[in-house]
Amino acid sequence: AKGYRHGRPAAAKKLAACRAWIFRQMRNAVIAAGGILDRQGKIRSSQIPTIVSCSFSGAPGRAKCNVLEALGLAFHAAQDFYSHTNWTDVAAPGPPTVTNPPGLHHRGAAPWIDPRQRAGMPRGLISGCYEGIPESRYCKGRVRHADLNKDKGSIDVGNGRAGAGTTPRGKVNRNFARAVQGAVADTRAKWAWFETTVIQRYGVARGRRIVCAIRQDRPKGC
């Protein structure tokens, strides 16, 4: 909008950097997965957390731990895309303002953060400003994280259904549930990409064994 405090080029650069970071973590997970098997294609028990669990500190560890950490970082950032942007949102009634920005009304996973696709950045995509606390000071005149996020609400762990949101943006127009649905679809798509890419990189037999070892806490049957 005219007079808005943050220019479109700068905003696009920030969003693109976040997208690139997600994709980099996905690639890191694929590379780390190769350390799960030895040269004969057998699972290296020393690289599987069984008795001693993983320690996610950012430092390299056992191969499976490295895979889980990289995937976790990518999934978390991608899930925040749905909570912290206006991709799935429907704005509250009334004119658009910095506290009630336009929503893009999309459903499902965003092609732009899908590593299988070459989609352009969605027109009108924004995320909430978060430069420090209080946001009212650091994000004055801009759409804030507090105005746009859908971070809180109830989700049934049995069936995955999302209930009512409890943040200002999440409360209106089922925005919390819409964000959850998008995040779930995106996470499933990224896991499918990971499985397919591991099999392509390491071959069918080795790739399937690696995926099996990642899926199971105690992969004796892989």
Buried (B, 14 or more C-beta within 10 A) or exposed (E): EEEEEBEEEEBEEEBEEBBEEBBEBBBBBBBBBBBBBEEEEEBBEEBBBEEEEBEEEEEEBBBBBBBBBBBBBBBEBBBBBBBBBBBBBBBBEEEEEBEBBBBBEBEBBBBBBBBEEEEEBBEEBBBBBBEEEEBEEEBEEBBBBBBBBBBEBEBEEEEEEBEEBEBBBBBBBBBBBBBBBBBBBBBEBBBEBBBEBBBEBBEEEBBBBBBBBBEEEEBEEB
